[in-house]
Amino acid sequence: EIYSHNDALEDWCKVNLPQDFFKNTNTVMGEYAQISIWAESKRDQYWPRAIQEFLDAAEADAFLVAYALNNDDTKIITQEVSAPNIKTKIKIPEVCNAFNVEFMNVINMFRDLGETF
């Protein structure tokens, strides 16, 4: 997803991140399948386009949750805020809540790390 915009972030990542920074998603396909089944089961809650976008292989959200589901010590850091009543987008917090995956925003991550500014 990061490499699909041809922007400064992509350039920075290519120069500064180690080769093994991005994880291979082949190891989490079982968890991804569980998340896909969950998303498809929510057709009464989300519009078809929201489900399609969430499950698009070029989008990272479902794979991030699958990776965290496969790795117990992993927390997802997101600026998305829970909005269970919207129909236009499946947000990361809803999926995390459904699968008991821990998530937090950036400020809480810094607090957990003991960082101060």
N, C-alpha and C positions, 0 to 999 in steps of 0.2 A: 504494500500500500504506500509506503514511504517513497518508493522508487517510481511511482506512476505520475509524478507531477513535474519532473524536470525543473527542480527549483533549488534554492540555496541549501535547504535541509538535505536533499538527496546528495548534493555535492559534498557537504560537510560529512555526512555519514560515510561516503565512499573513501574519503581521505582519513578520517579519524577513528572509525570503528574497526576492531579486529575482524578478520575473515569469519570467525566462528560466532560473531555476535548474534546473528539471526539464527534461530533454532529451526531445525528440520521438522516440519509438521507431520511427517509420516508416522512418527511415534505416537501421535495423539488422534489418529483417525477414528479409533473406537469411541473416544470422548466426543469428537466432532460429530459422529453419527448420533450419539445421545442428544446432543444439543440441536442437531438438525430435526430429529424427531420431536423434540420439545417445541421448537419454533413452528414446525408444521402443525402441531396440535393446537396452536394458538390462533387459528384462522378466524375464530369468532372474536378475537381481541384485536388483531392487527390486520391492516389491509394487505392484500396479496403482494403489492409492491414493497412494503416494509419487510416482509418475510423474504422475498426474493433478494432484496438488497443486503439483508443481514447474512444470508447464506451464500452470497456471491463469493466465489473463490478468490477474487481480487481484493476483497475486504478482509480486514484483520480481526474484527471483533469476535466472531465465533471461534476463530483459531486461538485467540488470546485466552478466552474462557476455557477452551478445551485443554490448552497447555497448563493452565492453573489447576484445572480439575485433575490432571494427570500428575501434578507435582504439588504435593500437600503443603510445602513450605513457600509457595508462590502466592503473592498478593498482586492484584491488578491495581494499577494507579490510573485513575481516569478523572477527567473533569466533568464527565456526564453525571447528571443528577437523576435520581429515580423519578420516573413519570409513567406509572403503570397504566394510566388511563388514556394516553395518547395512542392513536391508531397508525400514525405515519412512520414510526421508527421504533425498532426494538433497541432499547438502550442497554448498555453493559450492566448497569445495576440490576435490572430485572432478571437477566440471565444468571448473574452471580447469585442473586437471592434464590432462584429456583434450584441451583446446584450447590448451595452452601459454599460458594467460593468467596473468599475475603477480598474486599476492594476498599479503596480509600481515595481521597483527592490528594493533590500534590502537597497542600499545606499540612495535612495530617501525616503524610509520608515524612516530611521534614521534621515534624514533631517526634514521630517514632524514631527517627534517626538521631534525634538530639541536636539537630542543626538550629542555629540561631543566626539572625541577620541584624 
